[in-house]
Amino acid sequence: MLRIRTVKWTGLEQPLNGDRLSYGDFKECDSQGMNPKDYYITPDEMSGSNYSGTLIHKSNFDVFLKQYKKYAGIHEVWGGFSTFAVVIRADALDRHPDIKELLDGLEDYSVLDDEDYSNKEQEAYDEAWEDWTEHDVIVSIQDVLKDDDWEPTEKEFPDGLRYAFDMLLEVTQEEWQIETGGSAWVRVDKPALAIAERILLNKTPDKDLPLLMDRNWSLEITRQDFLKRLELA
């Protein structure tokens, strides 16, 4: 259900069209009996912070402002901890009935623009990969290989380690998750283990294959490839 709060501007001067406003200059109010020019509405589906909201909210925020920021009475709002929100002066709803239709539509489907949201998801995954995921995958592989110096090479991964990791996410029934605040997270253990086992199998000389007989391979396809090589060795 779409939650819309009503707030009142408490700044010393009335904001001008297009002004970027501070979250601290608004306070919640009861709009009953108030002039529509004296209060604003702020949809929760277009607000959030580092500790609240989702990537959907940030996408809706960007998409809405891209289309409507130039209109009188509509502002972007920012605050501490990367707080963001949209405020819409109530009289703007009368001037722009399409905005009301858009808000009503959020009751049935919470995403304003699927393409924008999808792009933001991918950006979150890419950022997480660069910030920590690649490092954790490499460390996990090193642990399996018992080789602290191992690093991915172009020969082993012509399309990159990230490509191999993403391909194995579905196979290992793992997937990227978007957390509160819009950051991405993924469990790396299973796909990293599957990658490491493939490396281990490829690096093991035929004469040493029997040493892997007791290994409990995490993927059936790797086990089958091992047995095939063992048979031909």
C-alpha positions as CSV (number, residue, x, y, z in Angstrom):
1,M,0.0,0.0,0.0
2,L,1.3,3.4,-1.0
3,R,2.0,5.6,2.1
4,I,1.9,9.4,1.6
5,R,2.7,11.7,4.4
6,T,1.7,15.4,4.6
7,V,4.4,17.9,5.6
8,K,4.7,21.6,6.1
9,W,7.5,23.9,5.0
10,T,9.1,25.6,8.0
11,G,11.9,27.6,6.3
12,L,12.1,31.4,6.6
13,E,11.4,32.0,2.9
14,Q,9.2,30.2,0.5
15,P,11.2,27.9,-1.8
16,L,11.6,28.9,-5.5
17,N,10.9,26.6,-8.4
18,G,13.6,24.0,-8.7
19,D,15.1,24.6,-5.3
20,R,16.8,21.7,-3.6
21,L,15.5,21.6,-0.1
22,S,16.6,20.4,3.3
23,Y,14.7,17.5,5.0
24,G,15.0,19.4,8.3
25,D,12.9,22.3,7.0
26,F,9.8,20.2,6.9
27,K,7.6,18.8,9.7
28,E,4.7,16.5,9.5
29,C,1.2,18.1,9.7
30,D,-2.5,17.4,9.6
31,S,-3.6,18.9,6.3
32,Q,-7.3,18.9,7.1
33,G,-8.7,22.4,6.5
34,M,-5.3,23.7,5.2
35,N,-4.9,25.6,1.9
36,P,-3.4,23.3,-0.7
37,K,-0.7,25.9,-1.2
38,D,0.4,25.6,2.4
39,Y,1.4,21.9,2.6
40,Y,3.1,19.2,0.7
41,I,2.8,15.5,0.2
42,T,5.8,13.2,0.2
43,P,5.3,9.6,-1.1
44,D,7.3,7.0,0.8
45,E,7.8,5.1,-2.5
46,M,10.2,8.0,-3.6
47,S,12.2,8.4,-0.4
48,G,14.9,6.6,1.5
49,S,18.4,6.9,3.1
50,N,21.4,4.7,3.9
51,Y,19.2,3.0,6.5
52,S,15.7,3.0,4.9
53,G,14.0,2.6,1.6
54,T,15.1,0.4,-1.3
55,L,16.7,0.7,-4.7
56,I,13.1,0.9,-6.1
57,H,12.6,4.1,-4.0
58,K,15.8,5.7,-5.4
59,S,14.8,4.8,-8.9
60,N,11.3,6.2,-8.5
61,F,12.9,9.4,-7.0
62,D,15.1,9.9,-10.0
63,V,12.5,9.0,-12.6
64,F,9.8,11.3,-11.1
65,L,12.1,14.3,-10.7
66,K,13.5,13.9,-14.2
67,Q,10.0,14.4,-15.5
68,Y,8.4,16.8,-13.0
69,K,11.2,18.8,-11.2
70,K,10.6,21.8,-13.4
71,Y,7.0,22.2,-12.3
72,A,6.1,24.7,-9.6
73,G,5.7,23.2,-6.1
74,I,7.8,20.1,-6.8
75,H,11.2,19.7,-5.1
76,E,13.9,17.2,-4.3
77,V,14.7,17.0,-0.6
78,W,18.0,15.8,0.9
79,G,19.2,15.2,4.4
80,G,21.8,13.5,6.6
81,F,22.8,9.8,6.0
82,S,22.0,10.3,2.3
83,T,18.3,10.9,2.9
84,F,16.4,11.7,-0.2
85,A,12.7,12.4,-0.8
86,V,10.2,14.2,-3.1
87,V,7.8,16.8,-1.9
88,I,4.8,17.8,-4.0
89,R,2.8,20.9,-3.0
90,A,-0.8,19.8,-2.8
91,D,-2.1,22.4,-5.3
92,A,0.2,20.9,-7.9
93,L,-2.0,17.8,-8.0
94,D,-4.9,19.9,-9.2
95,R,-2.7,21.5,-11.9
96,H,-1.2,18.2,-13.0
97,P,-3.7,15.4,-12.8
98,D,-1.2,13.0,-14.4
99,I,0.9,13.2,-11.2
100,K,-2.1,11.9,-9.2
101,E,-2.6,9.1,-11.8
102,L,1.1,8.2,-11.4
103,L,0.8,8.1,-7.6
104,D,-2.4,6.0,-7.9
105,G,-0.5,3.6,-10.2
106,L,2.1,3.0,-7.6
107,E,-0.6,1.4,-5.5
108,D,-0.7,-1.5,-8.0
109,Y,2.9,-1.6,-9.2
110,S,5.7,0.0,-7.1
111,V,8.2,0.7,-9.9
112,L,7.9,3.8,-12.1
113,D,10.4,2.7,-14.8
114,D,11.5,-0.9,-15.1
115,E,14.5,0.0,-17.2
116,D,15.8,2.6,-14.8
117,Y,15.4,0.2,-11.9
118,S,17.1,-2.6,-13.8
119,N,20.1,-0.3,-14.6
120,K,20.4,0.7,-11.0
121,E,20.4,-2.9,-9.9
122,Q,23.2,-3.7,-12.3
123,E,25.2,-0.7,-11.1
124,A,24.7,-1.9,-7.5
125,Y,26.0,-5.4,-8.5
126,D,29.0,-3.9,-10.3
127,E,29.9,-1.6,-7.4
128,A,29.7,-4.5,-4.9
129,W,31.9,-6.6,-7.1
130,E,34.5,-3.9,-7.2
131,D,34.2,-3.0,-3.5
132,W,34.4,-6.5,-1.9
133,T,32.9,-9.4,-3.8
134,E,35.9,-10.0,-6.2
135,H,38.3,-10.0,-3.2
136,D,36.1,-12.4,-1.2
137,V,35.8,-14.8,-4.2
138,I,39.6,-14.8,-4.8
139,V,40.3,-15.5,-1.1
140,S,37.8,-18.3,-1.1
141,I,39.4,-19.8,-4.2
142,Q,42.9,-19.5,-2.6
143,D,41.6,-21.3,0.5
144,V,40.4,-24.3,-1.6
145,L,43.6,-24.4,-3.7
146,K,45.7,-23.8,-0.6
147,D,47.6,-21.2,-2.6
148,D,47.6,-17.7,-1.1
149,D,49.3,-16.3,-4.2
150,W,46.7,-17.5,-6.7
151,E,45.2,-14.7,-8.9
152,P,42.9,-15.1,-11.9
153,T,44.6,-15.1,-15.3
154,E,43.2,-14.3,-18.7
155,K,44.2,-17.9,-19.8
156,E,42.0,-19.4,-17.0
157,F,39.2,-16.9,-17.5
158,P,39.1,-15.4,-21.0
159,D,35.8,-13.6,-20.2
160,G,36.9,-12.6,-16.7
161,L,36.4,-14.0,-13.2
162,R,33.2,-11.9,-12.9
163,Y,31.7,-13.7,-15.9
164,A,32.4,-17.1,-14.4
165,F,31.1,-16.1,-11.0
166,D,27.8,-14.8,-12.5
167,M,27.3,-17.9,-14.6
168,L,27.7,-20.1,-11.5
169,L,25.3,-18.1,-9.4
170,E,22.3,-19.6,-11.0
171,V,23.9,-23.1,-11.1
172,T,24.5,-22.9,-7.3
173,Q,21.1,-21.4,-6.6
174,E,22.5,-18.2,-5.3
175,E,21.6,-14.7,-6.5
176,W,22.4,-11.0,-5.9
177,Q,20.3,-9.3,-3.2
178,I,19.5,-5.6,-2.9
179,E,19.7,-4.5,0.8
180,T,18.1,-1.6,2.6
181,G,19.7,1.6,1.3
182,G,20.3,0.2,-2.1
183,S,23.6,-1.7,-1.7
184,A,24.0,-5.2,-3.2
185,W,25.0,-8.4,-1.4
186,V,25.6,-12.0,-2.5
187,R,26.8,-15.2,-0.9
188,V,30.0,-16.1,-2.6
189,D,30.8,-19.5,-0.9
190,K,29.2,-21.9,-3.3
191,P,30.1,-20.2,-6.7
192,A,33.6,-19.6,-5.5
193,L,34.0,-23.3,-4.5
194,A,32.7,-24.4,-7.9
195,I,35.2,-22.2,-9.6
196,A,38.0,-23.4,-7.4
197,E,37.2,-27.0,-8.0
198,R,37.3,-26.5,-11.8
199,I,40.7,-24.8,-11.4
200,L,41.9,-27.7,-9.2
201,L,40.7,-30.3,-11.8
202,N,42.3,-28.5,-14.7
203,K,45.6,-28.0,-12.9
204,T,45.9,-31.6,-11.6
205,P,48.2,-33.8,-13.9
206,D,46.7,-37.0,-15.0
207,K,49.1,-39.0,-12.9
208,D,47.8,-37.3,-9.7
209,L,44.1,-37.6,-10.5
210,P,43.7,-40.6,-8.1
211,L,44.5,-38.2,-5.3
212,L,41.2,-36.6,-5.9
213,M,39.2,-39.8,-5.7
214,D,37.7,-39.0,-2.2
215,R,36.8,-35.5,-3.0
216,N,33.1,-34.6,-2.6
217,W,32.7,-32.4,-5.7
218,S,30.2,-29.6,-5.2
219,L,28.8,-29.8,-8.8
220,E,27.8,-32.9,-10.6
221,I,29.2,-31.7,-13.9
222,T,32.7,-31.3,-12.3
223,R,32.4,-34.8,-10.8
224,Q,31.5,-36.2,-14.2
225,D,34.4,-34.4,-15.9
226,F,36.7,-35.8,-13.2
227,L,35.6,-39.4,-13.7
228,K,35.9,-39.0,-17.5
229,R,39.5,-37.7,-17.2
230,L,40.3,-40.5,-14.7
231,E,39.0,-43.1,-17.1
232,L,41.1,-41.8,-19.9
233,A,44.2,-41.3,-17.8
